[in-house]
Every structure is written in C-alpha cells, then in structure tokens.
C-alpha cells in the first residue's frame, strides 16, 4: 500500500509574514522535541490534511487569522526550551580566509 506522504512531490512557493515563518520553524522544533524527525514541508502537509473542508470553518479560520494583531506571535521568541534544528535552505559556504599572504 502506498502512503499519502510517499506520493510524487509538488513544489509550492508560499509567501507569508516573517512571524508566521518563524512560527513554522518553532512548530518543527516542537515536533523534534517530541521525538519526530520532520521538515517544514512535511509539517505543513500534515496541517493541511488535518483541516476540515467545511466552508464555514475555513472562513472562520481565515477571519481569525486576519484579525490577529501584529504582535500575536511575539511570545514565540521566548521559547528556549525546544531543540535547535537546521535552518531551511542550502547552507552558506564559509567566507574565504584572508591571511594577507600572496598565493
């Protein structure tokens, strides 16, 4: 039996507020603290599949999100109790060493 999470992948570009992006990173860290090895993409997929496809519930969810104040996720920054996970995206190469000597 093939599982949903094993299906062919589709790349999606998402643009959202920086605080929401930081919240996703925090959620990945929380899942890691619970012993899960996951990614931002997998966590988003899990959240999407958990949502009800009821128009009124989705509308209410959107309305709650749109009414959140700018600092709604400010308390997230205080969470130091969760493990660190590697930041998404490619790793940057270390800057070249400058020793002052000619090669």
The 8 nearest C-alpha neighbors of each residue, nearest first, counted from 0:
[[1, 2, 3, 5, 6, 4, 7, 8],
 [2, 0, 5, 3, 6, 4, 7, 8],
 [1, 3, 5, 4, 0, 6, 7, 8],
 [2, 4, 5, 6, 1, 7, 0, 44],
 [3, 5, 2, 6, 41, 44, 1, 7],
 [6, 4, 2, 3, 1, 7, 8, 0],
 [7, 5, 3, 4, 8, 2, 1, 9],
 [6, 8, 5, 9, 4, 3, 10, 2],
 [9, 7, 6, 10, 5, 4, 11, 40],
 [8, 10, 11, 7, 6, 12, 40, 44],
 [11, 9, 8, 12, 40, 13, 7, 44],
 [12, 10, 13, 9, 40, 8, 14, 43],
 [11, 13, 14, 10, 9, 15, 40, 43],
 [14, 12, 11, 15, 10, 20, 16, 40],
 [13, 15, 12, 16, 17, 20, 19, 11],
 [14, 16, 17, 13, 19, 20, 18, 12],
 [15, 17, 19, 18, 20, 14, 21, 69],
 [16, 18, 20, 19, 21, 15, 22, 14],
 [17, 19, 21, 20, 16, 22, 72, 73],
 [20, 18, 22, 16, 21, 17, 23, 15],
 [19, 21, 17, 23, 22, 18, 24, 16],
 [20, 22, 18, 24, 19, 23, 17, 25],
 [23, 21, 25, 19, 20, 24, 18, 26],
 [24, 22, 26, 20, 25, 21, 27, 19],
 [25, 23, 21, 27, 22, 26, 28, 20],
 [26, 24, 22, 28, 23, 27, 29, 21],
 [25, 27, 29, 23, 28, 24, 22, 30],
 [28, 26, 30, 24, 25, 29, 31, 39],
 [27, 29, 31, 25, 26, 30, 81, 82],
 [30, 28, 26, 32, 31, 27, 81, 25],
 [29, 31, 33, 27, 35, 32, 28, 26],
 [30, 32, 35, 28, 34, 33, 29, 36],
 [33, 31, 29, 34, 30, 81, 82, 28],
 [34, 32, 30, 31, 35, 29, 28, 36],
 [33, 35, 31, 32, 30, 36, 29, 37],
 [36, 34, 31, 30, 33, 37, 32, 29],
 [35, 37, 31, 34, 38, 30, 27, 33],
 [38, 36, 35, 41, 27, 42, 39, 31],
 [39, 37, 41, 40, 42, 27, 36, 87],
 [38, 40, 42, 41, 43, 27, 23, 24],
 [41, 39, 43, 38, 42, 44, 37, 45],
 [42, 40, 44, 38, 43, 39, 45, 37],
 [41, 43, 45, 39, 44, 40, 38, 46],
 [42, 44, 46, 40, 45, 41, 39, 47],
 [45, 43, 41, 47, 42, 46, 40, 48],
 [46, 44, 42, 48, 43, 47, 49, 41],
 [45, 47, 43, 49, 44, 48, 42, 50],
 [48, 46, 44, 49, 50, 45, 43, 42],
 [47, 49, 45, 46, 50, 44, 51, 43],
 [50, 48, 46, 47, 45, 51, 44, 52],
 [51, 49, 47, 48, 52, 46, 57, 53],
 [52, 50, 53, 49, 56, 57, 48, 54],
 [53, 51, 54, 50, 57, 56, 55, 49],
 [52, 54, 56, 51, 55, 57, 58, 50],
 [53, 55, 57, 56, 58, 52, 51, 59],
 [54, 56, 58, 57, 53, 59, 60, 52],
 [57, 55, 59, 53, 58, 54, 60, 51],
 [58, 56, 60, 54, 59, 55, 61, 53],
 [57, 59, 55, 61, 60, 56, 54, 62],
 [60, 58, 62, 56, 57, 61, 55, 63],
 [61, 59, 57, 63, 58, 62, 56, 64],
 [60, 62, 64, 58, 59, 63, 65, 57],
 [61, 63, 59, 65, 64, 60, 58, 66],
 [64, 62, 60, 66, 61, 65, 59, 67],
 [65, 63, 61, 67, 62, 66, 60, 59],
 [64, 66, 62, 63, 67, 61, 68, 60],
 [67, 65, 63, 64, 62, 68, 61, 69],
 [68, 66, 64, 65, 71, 63, 69, 70],
 [69, 67, 71, 70, 66, 65, 72, 64],
 [68, 70, 71, 67, 72, 73, 18, 66],
 [69, 71, 73, 68, 72, 67, 74, 18],
 [72, 70, 68, 69, 73, 67, 74, 18],
 [71, 73, 70, 74, 75, 18, 22, 19],
 [74, 72, 70, 75, 71, 76, 18, 77],
 [73, 75, 76, 72, 77, 78, 71, 70],
 [76, 74, 73, 77, 72, 78, 22, 25],
 [77, 75, 74, 78, 73, 79, 72, 21],
 [76, 78, 75, 74, 79, 73, 80, 72],
 [79, 77, 76, 80, 75, 81, 74, 25],
 [78, 80, 81, 77, 76, 82, 83, 75],
 [81, 79, 78, 82, 77, 32, 29, 83],
 [82, 80, 79, 28, 29, 32, 83, 78],
 [83, 81, 28, 32, 84, 80, 31, 29],
 [82, 84, 28, 81, 85, 31, 86, 79],
 [85, 83, 86, 28, 82, 27, 31, 24],
 [84, 86, 87, 83, 88, 90, 24, 28],
 [85, 87, 84, 88, 24, 90, 89, 83],
 [88, 86, 85, 89, 39, 90, 38, 24],
 [89, 87, 90, 86, 85, 91, 39, 38],
 [88, 90, 91, 87, 86, 92, 85, 93],
 [91, 89, 92, 88, 86, 87, 93, 85],
 [92, 90, 93, 89, 94, 88, 86, 87],
 [91, 93, 94, 90, 95, 89, 96, 88],
 [92, 94, 91, 95, 96, 90, 97, 89],
 [95, 93, 92, 96, 91, 97, 90, 98],
 [96, 94, 97, 93, 92, 98, 99, 91],
 [95, 97, 98, 94, 93, 99, 100, 92],
 [96, 98, 99, 95, 100, 94, 101, 102],
 [99, 97, 100, 96, 101, 95, 102, 94],
 [98, 100, 97, 101, 96, 102, 95, 94],
 [101, 99, 98, 102, 97, 96, 95, 94],
 [102, 100, 99, 98, 97, 96, 95, 94],
 [101, 100, 99, 98, 97, 96, 95, 94]]
